[in-house]
Amino acid sequence: MINKRLLIKNLLAHNDENSFYDKKRKINISQKEGKAKFLKHICALSNSNPKNNSYIVIGAEDKDNTIVGVDFFDDSKIQNLINAYLQNPPIIQYENIPFPHLPEHKVVGLVTIRPIDSITSLKKNIWKYYGGSVFFRDGSISMPKVFDIEIKDVNSKIVAAIENHAQNNIELTLDGVFDFMNKRQDFNPQYKVFKEYFVLCWSGAKKQVKDKVFFSRVDIKLINEQVLLFYSALDDVAISYTEDSFKIIEYVRLGLYNSYKYYKLEEKMIRFNDSANYTIEANLIFEPPQFDKKVLHHIYNTNNAILEKLKNKRKLSQIELEDLKNLAASYLICFLNGFDDALPQLEQAKPYIKKHGINLYNSYKETIRILRKVKYN
């Protein structure tokens, strides 16, 4: 089994960007431009390295390979994006890899692109790229090209050597368990071995809500691969497990006027197999709360008025400052109840919310994460 932290170190240390590897400071697939560029790189790497895994490391500086990290990206539906826009789409996997020197909420993103014996192309127009475009790697750049020549396999030995040098061992596994238990000791850390091979660690602050037990500040890591499977400082999560599976049910707290309820968002099941592999199934089980349209019209207009004040750098009243705390979540509720214009308003609000402090911005990012899952589904 490959230790993904070692794999990232090997990719950064021994290779310039090439036909099987790329690195990015960050990606933004919430905007059309960022989404289009991400699809272009997936397409180019898949076409330029048809016999081996290709990789994109996200969260490293371009000039000196310094690992700076990105926010945890919990998006099990990213394959849906690939399937929607690419012809002959490769199977891809996005994983969050923690590094000891990074802050708790920061990780390195690792995109693995599985080989496919077909030419991958854009299925339809997106941003400035046209449907039917085919991309290949030209050194460190993804370029549109004519594919009238056979792609030679020049990477197999190199990729195999990199992956072999990143294999996990008992020492790395034990170090990973001890490190997790020490760092998360304030949040009831636990571990369990599945199928005598997989070591899963998790932690969270336990709380009882009526007859249900939830955990917040949840951290779940597969130690063998150094992959952070789940992280959230805000969500409420229900956890259960058997001898060969681990289930996470993620809840979101939504409501209006200080009246909130818990709604199931997503169920994630990790199944461990006898053949030393595992699968992760994620199913969206969210049923959006419905509210009175007259009430939502009032909230929507109030939000728009606050946003206009922020754009024009006008001072907010005390009541408006309180409403600002719920602006992102209430825009989300409006969107889920048929207010389509609430989505671009929410996107416009990002830079202004960011200026009002880390807690408010974290709430905004949580709203965007929920929205992304709902949209992809």
C-alpha positions as CSV (number, residue, x, y, z in Angstrom):
1,M,0.0,0.0,0.0
2,I,1.3,3.4,-1.0
3,N,2.0,6.0,1.7
4,K,0.6,9.1,0.0
5,R,2.7,11.5,2.1
6,L,5.9,9.7,0.9
7,L,4.6,9.7,-2.7
8,I,4.1,13.5,-2.6
9,K,7.6,14.0,-1.2
10,N,9.1,11.8,-4.0
11,L,7.1,13.6,-6.7
12,L,8.2,17.0,-5.5
13,A,11.8,16.1,-4.8
14,H,12.8,14.1,-7.9
15,N,10.7,15.5,-10.8
16,D,10.0,18.6,-12.6
17,E,6.4,18.9,-14.0
18,N,6.2,16.5,-16.9
19,S,3.8,14.2,-18.8
20,F,2.8,12.3,-15.6
21,Y,2.9,14.9,-12.9
22,D,1.8,18.4,-12.3
23,K,1.6,20.7,-9.3
24,K,-0.6,23.6,-8.4
25,R,-0.6,26.2,-5.6
26,K,-4.4,25.8,-5.5
27,I,-7.4,25.0,-7.7
28,N,-10.9,26.6,-7.7
29,I,-13.5,24.4,-9.4
30,S,-16.4,26.6,-8.1
31,Q,-15.7,29.1,-10.9
32,K,-15.9,28.3,-14.7
33,E,-12.3,29.3,-15.3
34,G,-10.9,27.2,-12.6
35,K,-13.1,24.3,-13.5
36,A,-12.0,24.5,-17.2
37,K,-8.3,24.6,-16.3
38,F,-8.7,21.6,-14.0
39,L,-10.4,19.6,-16.7
40,K,-7.7,20.6,-19.2
41,H,-5.0,19.3,-17.0
42,I,-6.8,16.0,-16.3
43,C,-7.4,15.6,-20.0
44,A,-3.7,16.4,-20.9
45,L,-2.2,14.1,-18.3
46,S,-4.5,11.2,-19.2
47,N,-3.6,11.5,-22.9
48,S,0.1,12.0,-22.3
49,N,0.6,9.1,-19.9
50,P,-1.8,6.3,-21.1
51,K,-0.1,3.4,-19.4
52,N,0.5,4.6,-15.8
53,N,-1.0,6.6,-13.0
54,S,-0.6,10.4,-13.3
55,Y,-0.7,12.8,-10.4
56,I,-1.5,16.4,-9.6
57,V,-0.1,17.8,-6.3
58,I,-2.2,20.7,-4.9
59,G,-0.8,23.0,-2.2
60,A,2.9,23.4,-3.3
61,E,4.7,26.5,-4.4
62,D,5.7,26.4,-8.1
63,K,9.2,27.9,-7.7
64,D,10.7,26.0,-4.8
65,N,8.2,23.1,-4.1
66,T,7.5,24.5,-0.6
67,I,4.5,22.7,0.9
68,V,2.0,25.4,2.0
69,G,-1.2,23.3,1.9
70,V,-4.8,24.0,1.0
71,D,-8.1,23.7,2.7
72,F,-9.5,20.2,3.2
73,F,-11.5,19.4,0.1
74,D,-14.3,16.9,0.8
75,D,-15.8,16.2,-2.6
76,S,-16.8,12.6,-3.4
77,K,-18.7,13.9,-6.4
78,I,-15.7,15.3,-8.3
79,Q,-15.8,12.2,-10.7
80,N,-19.3,13.5,-11.7
81,L,-17.6,16.7,-13.0
82,I,-15.1,14.7,-15.0
83,N,-17.8,12.5,-16.5
84,A,-20.0,15.5,-17.4
85,Y,-17.3,17.3,-19.4
86,L,-14.9,14.7,-20.7
87,Q,-15.3,12.1,-23.5
88,N,-13.6,8.9,-22.4
89,P,-13.2,10.2,-18.9
90,P,-10.4,8.6,-16.8
91,I,-11.1,7.5,-13.2
92,I,-9.7,10.1,-10.8
93,Q,-9.4,10.2,-7.1
94,Y,-8.9,13.3,-4.9
95,E,-7.3,12.7,-1.5
96,N,-6.4,15.0,1.4
97,I,-2.9,14.3,2.8
98,P,-1.9,15.9,6.1
99,F,1.7,17.0,6.8
100,P,3.0,17.5,10.3
101,H,4.2,21.1,9.8
102,L,0.9,22.3,8.4
103,P,-1.9,23.9,10.5
104,E,-4.7,21.5,11.5
105,H,-7.1,22.6,8.8
106,K,-4.5,22.5,6.0
107,V,-3.6,19.5,3.8
108,V,-2.0,18.7,0.5
109,G,-4.4,17.7,-2.2
110,L,-3.4,14.7,-4.3
111,V,-5.3,13.9,-7.5
112,T,-4.6,10.4,-9.0
113,I,-5.5,9.9,-12.6
114,R,-5.9,6.2,-13.6
115,P,-4.6,5.1,-17.0
116,I,-7.2,4.7,-19.8
117,D,-6.5,3.2,-23.2
118,S,-8.5,5.9,-25.1
119,I,-8.1,9.5,-26.2
120,T,-9.8,11.9,-23.7
121,S,-11.3,15.1,-25.0
122,L,-13.7,17.8,-23.9
123,K,-17.3,16.8,-24.5
124,K,-18.7,20.4,-24.6
125,N,-17.7,24.0,-24.3
126,I,-16.4,25.4,-21.1
127,W,-14.9,28.8,-20.5
128,K,-12.6,29.5,-23.5
129,Y,-12.2,25.8,-24.5
130,Y,-14.3,24.2,-27.2
131,G,-16.0,20.9,-27.1
132,G,-13.9,18.3,-29.0
133,S,-10.6,19.8,-27.9
134,V,-7.8,17.3,-27.1
135,F,-5.0,18.3,-24.7
136,F,-1.5,16.8,-24.2
137,R,1.4,17.7,-22.0
138,D,4.3,19.7,-23.5
139,G,6.8,19.7,-20.7
140,S,5.1,21.4,-17.8
141,I,2.3,22.9,-20.0
142,S,-1.0,21.4,-21.0
143,M,-1.6,22.2,-24.7
144,P,-4.2,21.5,-27.3
145,K,-2.6,19.3,-30.0
146,V,-3.4,17.1,-33.0
147,F,-3.1,13.5,-32.1
148,D,-2.0,11.8,-35.3
149,I,0.9,10.1,-33.8
150,E,1.2,7.2,-31.4
151,I,2.0,8.1,-27.8
152,K,5.1,6.3,-26.6
153,D,5.2,4.8,-23.2
154,V,8.3,6.5,-21.6
155,N,7.1,6.7,-18.0
156,S,6.4,3.2,-16.8
157,K,9.8,2.6,-15.2
158,I,9.9,6.1,-13.6
159,V,6.4,6.0,-12.2
160,A,6.9,2.4,-10.9
161,A,10.1,3.5,-9.1
162,I,8.4,6.5,-7.5
163,E,5.5,4.4,-6.3
164,N,7.7,1.6,-5.0
165,H,9.7,4.1,-2.9
166,A,6.5,5.3,-1.4
167,Q,5.4,1.9,0.0
168,N,4.2,1.9,3.6
169,N,5.8,-0.1,6.4
170,I,5.1,-1.0,10.1
171,E,7.3,1.8,11.4
172,L,5.4,4.5,9.4
173,T,2.1,3.0,10.5
174,L,3.0,3.0,14.2
175,D,4.4,6.6,14.0
176,G,1.2,7.7,12.3
177,V,-1.0,6.2,15.1
178,F,1.1,7.7,17.9
179,D,1.1,11.1,16.2
180,F,-2.7,11.1,15.7
181,M,-3.4,10.0,19.3
182,N,-1.1,12.7,20.7
183,K,-2.3,15.5,18.6
184,R,-6.0,14.8,19.1
185,Q,-5.9,13.8,22.8
186,D,-8.4,16.5,23.7
187,F,-11.1,15.0,21.4
188,N,-11.3,11.4,22.5
189,P,-9.0,9.8,19.9
190,Q,-9.6,6.1,19.0
191,Y,-8.3,3.6,16.6
192,K,-9.4,0.3,15.1
193,V,-7.7,-2.3,12.9
194,F,-9.8,-3.7,10.1
195,K,-9.1,-7.0,8.4
196,E,-5.8,-7.3,10.4
197,Y,-4.3,-4.7,8.0
198,F,-6.0,-1.3,7.9
199,V,-5.6,1.1,10.8
200,L,-8.2,3.8,11.0
201,C,-8.0,6.6,13.6
202,W,-10.8,9.0,14.5
203,S,-11.6,11.6,17.0
204,G,-14.3,14.2,17.8
205,A,-16.0,16.1,20.6
206,K,-19.0,14.0,21.7
207,K,-22.4,15.6,22.3
208,Q,-25.9,14.4,23.0
209,V,-28.8,16.0,21.1
210,K,-32.0,14.5,22.5
211,D,-31.7,10.8,21.7
212,K,-28.9,11.1,19.2
213,V,-25.1,11.1,19.7
214,F,-23.1,13.5,17.4
215,F,-19.4,14.3,17.1
216,S,-18.1,17.7,16.1
217,R,-14.5,18.7,15.2
218,V,-14.3,15.3,13.6
219,D,-11.0,14.0,12.2
220,I,-10.8,10.6,10.5
221,K,-7.5,9.3,9.0
222,L,-6.5,6.1,7.3
223,I,-3.0,5.7,8.7
224,N,-1.7,3.1,6.2
225,E,-1.9,5.7,3.4
226,Q,-1.7,8.9,5.4
227,V,-5.0,10.0,4.0
228,L,-7.4,12.3,5.8
229,L,-10.8,10.8,5.0
230,F,-12.9,13.4,6.9
231,Y,-12.3,16.7,8.6
232,S,-14.6,19.3,9.8
233,A,-14.5,21.9,12.6
234,L,-18.2,22.7,12.2
235,D,-20.3,19.7,11.1
236,D,-22.1,17.2,13.3
237,V,-21.3,13.6,12.5
238,A,-22.7,10.2,13.5
239,I,-20.2,7.4,13.5
240,S,-20.8,3.6,13.6
241,Y,-18.7,0.6,12.5
242,T,-18.6,-3.2,12.2
243,E,-15.7,-5.6,11.8
244,D,-15.3,-4.7,8.1
245,S,-16.9,-1.3,7.6
246,F,-16.9,2.2,9.0
247,K,-19.9,4.5,8.4
248,I,-20.1,8.3,8.7
249,I,-23.4,10.2,8.5
250,E,-22.9,13.9,8.1
251,Y,-25.5,16.3,9.4
252,V,-26.0,20.0,8.7
253,R,-27.7,22.5,11.0
254,L,-30.0,24.8,9.0
255,G,-32.8,27.1,9.9
256,L,-34.1,30.7,10.1
257,Y,-34.5,33.1,13.0
258,N,-32.6,31.0,15.5
259,S,-34.9,28.0,14.9
260,Y,-32.6,25.2,13.6
261,K,-32.9,21.5,12.9
262,Y,-30.3,18.8,11.9
263,Y,-30.6,17.5,8.4
264,K,-28.8,14.5,7.0
265,L,-26.4,15.5,4.3
266,E,-24.3,12.6,3.2
267,E,-23.7,9.0,4.2
268,K,-20.1,7.7,3.6
269,M,-19.4,4.0,3.9
270,I,-15.8,2.7,4.0
271,R,-15.6,-1.1,3.3
272,F,-12.5,-3.0,4.0
273,N,-11.9,-6.2,1.9
274,D,-9.9,-9.4,2.5
275,S,-7.8,-8.6,-0.6
276,A,-6.0,-5.7,1.2
277,N,-8.0,-3.0,-0.5
278,Y,-10.9,-0.8,0.5
279,T,-13.8,1.1,-1.2
280,I,-15.5,4.3,-0.2
281,E,-19.2,4.8,-1.2
282,A,-20.7,8.3,-0.7
283,N,-24.4,8.9,-1.1
284,L,-26.1,12.3,-0.8
285,I,-29.2,11.8,1.4
286,F,-30.0,15.5,1.8
287,E,-33.7,16.6,1.6
288,P,-33.6,20.4,1.5
289,P,-35.8,22.2,4.2
290,Q,-38.7,24.1,2.7
291,F,-39.8,27.4,4.1
292,D,-42.6,30.0,3.5
293,K,-41.8,31.9,0.3
294,K,-42.9,35.3,1.7
295,V,-40.5,34.9,4.6
296,L,-37.7,33.9,2.2
297,H,-38.4,36.9,0.0
298,H,-37.9,39.2,3.0
299,I,-34.7,37.4,4.0
300,Y,-33.4,37.4,0.4
301,N,-34.0,41.2,0.1
302,T,-32.4,41.8,3.5
303,N,-29.3,39.9,2.4
304,N,-29.1,41.8,-0.9
305,A,-29.3,45.1,1.0
306,I,-26.5,44.0,3.3
307,L,-24.4,42.9,0.4
308,E,-24.8,46.3,-1.4
309,K,-23.7,48.1,1.8
310,L,-20.6,45.9,2.0
311,K,-19.8,46.6,-1.7
312,N,-20.2,50.3,-1.1
313,K,-18.2,50.2,2.2
314,R,-21.1,51.5,4.2
315,K,-21.3,50.8,7.9
316,L,-23.7,48.1,9.0
317,S,-26.2,48.5,11.8
318,Q,-26.0,46.1,14.8
319,I,-29.0,44.2,13.5
320,E,-27.4,43.9,10.1
321,L,-24.2,42.7,11.7
322,E,-26.2,39.9,13.3
323,D,-27.9,39.1,10.0
324,L,-24.4,39.0,8.3
325,K,-23.5,36.0,10.5
326,N,-26.3,34.0,8.8
327,L,-26.0,35.6,5.3
328,A,-24.3,32.6,3.6
329,A,-26.5,30.0,5.1
330,S,-29.7,32.0,4.4
331,Y,-28.7,32.5,0.8
332,L,-28.2,28.7,0.6
333,I,-31.7,28.1,2.0
334,C,-33.1,30.6,-0.5
335,F,-31.4,28.8,-3.4
336,L,-32.6,25.4,-2.2
337,N,-36.1,26.9,-2.2
338,G,-36.1,28.0,-5.8
339,F,-34.3,31.4,-5.6
340,D,-31.8,30.8,-8.4
341,D,-30.4,34.3,-8.2
342,A,-29.3,33.6,-4.6
343,L,-26.3,31.6,-6.0
344,P,-24.5,34.4,-7.8
345,Q,-25.2,36.7,-4.8
346,L,-23.6,34.2,-2.5
347,E,-20.5,34.0,-4.8
348,Q,-20.3,37.8,-4.9
349,A,-20.4,37.9,-1.1
350,K,-17.2,35.9,-0.6
351,P,-14.5,38.7,-0.5
352,Y,-16.6,40.8,1.8
353,I,-17.4,38.0,4.2
354,K,-13.7,37.1,4.3
355,K,-12.8,40.6,5.6
356,H,-15.1,40.1,8.6
357,G,-13.1,37.4,10.4
358,I,-12.1,33.8,10.2
359,N,-15.2,32.4,11.9
360,L,-17.6,34.0,9.5
361,Y,-15.4,32.9,6.6
362,N,-15.3,29.4,7.8
363,S,-19.1,29.4,7.9
364,Y,-19.2,30.7,4.3
365,K,-16.8,27.8,3.2
366,E,-19.0,25.3,5.0
367,T,-22.0,26.7,3.1
368,I,-20.2,26.4,-0.2
369,R,-19.2,22.8,0.6
370,I,-22.8,21.8,1.1
371,L,-23.8,23.6,-2.1
372,R,-21.1,21.9,-4.1
373,K,-22.2,18.4,-3.0
374,V,-25.8,19.2,-3.8
375,K,-25.0,20.6,-7.2
376,Y,-22.7,17.7,-8.2
377,N,-25.3,15.2,-7.2
